[in-house]
Amino acid sequence: MAPVADAAAVPSPAQAAAAAADAEGLRKAVQGWGTDERALIEILGRRTAAQRAEVRRAYAGLYRESLLDRLRSELSGDFRTAMVLWAMDPAERGARLANDALAAAKRAISDQHAWALVEVACASAPDHLVAVRRAYRSLFGCSLEEDAAACPALQDPLRKLLVSLVRSYRCEAEIVDEDVAGLEAAQLAEAIRRRKQPHGDEVIRIVSTRSKHQLRATFRRYEQEHGAGIDEDIAKHSSSHFAKIFRSAVWCLTSPEKHFAEAIRYSILGFGTDEGTLTRAIVSGAEIGMERIKEEYKARFKTTVTSDVVGDTSGYYKDFLLTLVGSED
């Protein structure tokens, strides 16, 4: 398959010089005997997505090799997984995470697999999902929605929800229709509170087609009229697998910090650590807004992301995750 190209951009001379300097630093870190993991963390862990794109281009131009391929060959284990995911173009990352989730879910769909699809579909801007779908087709030769629909472990209504979410394209305009918000808040309440079936076609239509601004207005009306947030009512009135994933979609669409805080916490609870979920949640969360995630985490769980990462990880993997998390009081 052809590699996924970075978005075209013309860097300023200062940006180009900074990217070249970073590329040289990365080259030194992976050349010779051993690898300077701390240098990799210090350079890549502190760069934005746009800066990392420039570094990838500069590295390829200077050394005639892919930075991602070099990282894959030099690193290992959970540290390699996290570093390569972070160094990727965000659209390619989303495509690969979605494909990995669908491949792993061929026999049984777990919360973690469904979460990955929901995060890709709902947690970022609509144009990001379009870029993910384009990357998916380039990388895997078929569409994301086709693969989701064909996944044998996915059954309706969850399949219908996930396919509708990954194929959606939402308007980004800030225009809100309060009459529609009131009507659809009532429809959601009917499904969730009275029928206790949050999986009807109207529910899926609302969450998969409305803009995030419109959904926020709808969810505000829901809380005003029923005295509880829609996420609270979903948890209260249904314990089904669908309801849990539906609540994650509600969070990712309007308050993604709630979902990512829960995903991080889930990954470290119980016996052993779910490194796949932890890595995905921190890498994806760092792109979306880690400060809000840390605030939500501390408020809900009375501890910090930092302390939990320190307690459940080690080595360069731990150091890299902590770099993405950033400082906490």
Secondary structure as UniProt FT lines:
FT   HELIX           13..30
FT   HELIX           37..44
FT   TURN            45..46
FT   HELIX           49..63
FT   HELIX           67..74
FT   HELIX           77..87
FT   HELIX           90..104
FT   HELIX           111..122
FT   HELIX           126..140
FT   HELIX           144..150
FT   TURN            152..153
FT   TURN            156..157
FT   HELIX           158..166
FT   HELIX           178..189
FT   HELIX           190..194
FT   TURN            198..199
FT   HELIX           201..209
FT   HELIX           212..226
FT   HELIX           230..237
FT   HELIX           241..254
FT   HELIX           256..268
FT   HELIX           275..288
FT   HELIX           290..301
FT   HELIX           305..312
FT   HELIX           315..325
//
